[in-house]
Amino acid sequence: QDGTETVENARILESARSAAERVANTDMLTGLPNRRHILAMLEEALRAARQDGAALAVAIFDIDHFKQINDNHGHAAGDAVIRRVGQRAKASLRDEDLVGRFGGEEFVCVLHGRSARSAELVAERVRKAVEADGRTGDVPGVTISIGLAVFAGEGSAEDLLQRADKALYLAKREGRNRSRMAA
């Protein structure tokens, strides 16, 4: 048997596996990590935080009044807004932080090594970057509301995300276009 052919077949197989993994972990609209990948990375970050005591924060944000954007400007504009918000958020974070689309118009950021105060500063930077973007052609400017939670010994990613989600709804109740920290 020709060893060259075997090696080439293994390389092709590995390349296909790698491409399939990228597709399985990527949100096709934004090119950002998807819900599945965000949850896996958050679980990994939680394990590290438990083991070495490193600070960890999570932010959940969504686009304020997004349904009105789809209703008034159409779904293509809504998709453009989602892409633009994801790009602005990613550009506002450090390389070691992670932002992904969690679903619909909702995004999650995993903020490694972030204290409560540091996480609040990051959230404000993301919020301002999205707000400053403004209208572009047929795509309206938008704002976001953000809920933050700092790791406090939660047993799972879902527990930490649930605290951040409660803070997100507090930000919305208080008027939107703001961030709030979980208790």
C-alpha positions as CSV (number, residue, x, y, z in Angstrom):
1,Q,0.0,0.0,0.0
2,D,1.2,3.5,-0.9
3,G,1.9,5.5,2.3
4,T,1.6,8.8,0.4
5,E,-2.0,8.1,-0.4
6,T,-2.8,7.1,3.2
7,V,-1.2,10.3,4.5
8,E,-3.0,12.5,2.0
9,N,-6.4,10.8,2.8
10,A,-5.8,11.5,6.5
11,R,-5.0,15.1,5.8
12,I,-8.2,15.5,3.7
13,L,-10.2,13.8,6.4
14,E,-8.7,16.1,9.1
15,S,-9.4,19.2,7.0
16,A,-13.0,18.2,6.5
17,R,-13.4,17.5,10.2
18,S,-11.9,20.9,11.1
19,A,-14.2,22.6,8.6
20,A,-17.3,20.8,10.0
21,E,-16.3,21.8,13.5
22,R,-16.0,25.5,12.5
23,V,-19.4,25.4,10.9
24,A,-21.0,23.7,13.9
25,N,-19.5,26.4,16.2
26,T,-20.2,29.5,14.1
27,D,-23.3,31.6,13.8
28,M,-23.9,31.8,10.0
29,L,-25.3,35.3,10.1
30,T,-22.6,37.1,12.1
31,G,-19.6,34.7,11.8
32,L,-19.3,34.9,15.6
33,P,-19.4,31.9,17.9
34,N,-22.9,30.4,18.2
35,R,-24.8,29.4,21.4
36,R,-23.3,25.9,21.4
37,H,-19.7,27.3,21.3
38,I,-20.3,30.0,23.8
39,L,-21.7,27.6,26.3
40,A,-18.8,25.2,25.8
41,M,-16.3,28.1,26.2
42,L,-18.1,29.4,29.3
43,E,-18.0,26.0,30.9
44,E,-14.3,25.8,30.3
45,A,-13.8,29.3,31.7
46,L,-15.9,28.3,34.8
47,R,-13.7,25.3,35.4
48,A,-10.6,27.5,35.2
49,A,-12.1,30.1,37.5
50,R,-12.9,27.3,40.1
51,Q,-9.4,25.8,39.9
52,D,-7.3,29.0,40.0
53,G,-9.6,31.6,41.4
54,A,-9.4,33.8,38.4
55,A,-12.0,36.5,38.0
56,L,-14.7,35.8,35.3
57,A,-17.7,37.8,34.2
58,V,-20.4,37.3,31.7
59,A,-22.5,39.8,29.9
60,I,-25.8,39.2,28.0
61,F,-27.1,41.9,25.8
62,D,-29.8,42.3,23.2
63,I,-30.9,45.0,20.8
64,D,-33.5,47.4,22.2
65,H,-36.8,47.4,20.3
66,F,-35.5,44.9,17.7
67,K,-39.0,43.8,16.7
68,Q,-39.8,47.3,15.5
69,I,-36.7,47.3,13.3
70,N,-37.9,44.1,11.5
71,D,-41.5,45.4,11.3
72,N,-40.5,48.9,10.1
73,H,-37.4,48.2,8.0
74,G,-37.7,44.5,7.0
75,H,-35.8,41.4,7.9
76,A,-32.8,42.3,5.7
77,A,-32.3,45.4,7.7
78,G,-32.7,43.4,10.9
79,D,-30.1,41.0,9.8
80,A,-27.7,43.9,8.9
81,V,-28.3,45.4,12.4
82,I,-27.5,42.0,14.1
83,R,-24.3,41.7,12.0
84,R,-23.2,45.3,12.8
85,V,-23.9,45.0,16.5
86,G,-21.9,41.8,16.6
87,Q,-19.0,43.5,14.8
88,R,-19.1,46.5,17.2
89,A,-19.1,44.3,20.3
90,K,-16.2,42.2,19.0
91,A,-14.2,45.3,18.2
92,S,-14.7,46.6,21.7
93,L,-13.3,43.5,23.5
94,R,-9.8,42.2,24.1
95,D,-8.6,39.2,22.1
96,E,-8.9,36.9,25.1
97,D,-12.6,37.8,25.6
98,L,-15.3,36.1,23.6
99,V,-18.6,37.4,22.1
100,G,-21.1,35.3,20.3
101,R,-24.6,35.3,19.1
102,F,-26.8,33.4,21.6
103,G,-29.9,33.5,19.5
104,G,-32.2,36.0,17.8
105,E,-30.9,39.5,18.7
106,E,-29.2,38.3,21.9
107,F,-25.4,38.1,22.4
108,V,-23.2,36.8,25.2
109,C,-19.7,38.0,26.2
110,V,-17.4,35.9,28.3
111,L,-15.0,38.3,30.0
112,H,-11.9,36.5,31.3
113,G,-10.1,38.0,34.3
114,R,-12.7,40.7,34.8
115,S,-13.8,42.1,38.2
116,A,-17.2,43.6,38.6
117,R,-15.9,47.1,38.0
118,S,-13.8,46.1,35.0
119,A,-16.8,44.2,33.5
120,E,-19.0,47.3,34.0
121,L,-16.4,49.4,32.1
122,V,-16.3,46.8,29.2
123,A,-20.1,46.8,29.1
124,E,-20.2,50.5,28.9
125,R,-17.6,50.5,26.1
126,V,-19.6,48.0,24.1
127,R,-22.9,49.9,24.7
128,K,-21.4,53.2,23.6
129,A,-19.8,51.6,20.5
130,V,-23.1,50.2,19.4
131,E,-25.0,53.5,20.1
132,A,-22.4,55.6,18.3
133,D,-22.7,53.5,15.1
134,G,-25.9,55.3,14.0
135,R,-27.9,55.0,10.9
136,T,-26.2,53.6,7.7
137,G,-28.3,53.8,4.6
138,D,-31.5,51.8,5.2
139,V,-30.1,50.3,8.4
140,P,-31.2,52.2,11.5
141,G,-29.0,53.0,14.5
142,V,-29.7,51.0,17.6
143,T,-29.0,50.7,21.3
144,I,-28.5,47.7,23.5
145,S,-29.3,46.7,27.1
146,I,-26.8,44.7,29.0
147,G,-26.9,42.4,32.0
148,L,-23.7,41.5,33.8
149,A,-22.8,38.8,36.3
150,V,-19.5,38.0,38.0
151,F,-18.6,34.4,38.8
152,A,-19.5,33.7,42.4
153,G,-19.1,29.9,42.6
154,E,-22.0,29.0,40.3
155,G,-22.3,25.3,39.5
156,S,-22.9,25.8,35.8
157,A,-22.8,28.2,32.9
158,E,-26.6,28.3,32.9
159,D,-26.6,29.5,36.5
160,L,-24.2,32.3,35.8
161,L,-26.1,33.2,32.6
162,Q,-29.4,33.2,34.5
163,R,-28.1,35.9,36.9
164,A,-26.9,38.0,34.0
165,D,-30.2,37.6,32.3
166,K,-32.1,38.9,35.3
167,A,-29.8,41.9,35.3
168,L,-30.5,42.4,31.6
169,Y,-34.3,42.6,32.3
170,L,-33.6,45.1,35.1
171,A,-31.7,47.3,32.5
172,K,-34.7,47.0,30.2
173,R,-37.2,47.9,32.9
174,E,-35.1,50.9,33.9
175,G,-35.4,52.3,30.4
176,R,-33.0,50.4,28.1
177,N,-29.7,51.5,26.6
178,R,-27.9,50.8,29.8
179,S,-26.2,48.0,31.7
180,R,-26.9,46.5,35.1
181,M,-24.9,44.2,37.3
182,A,-26.5,41.1,38.9
183,A,-26.9,41.1,42.7
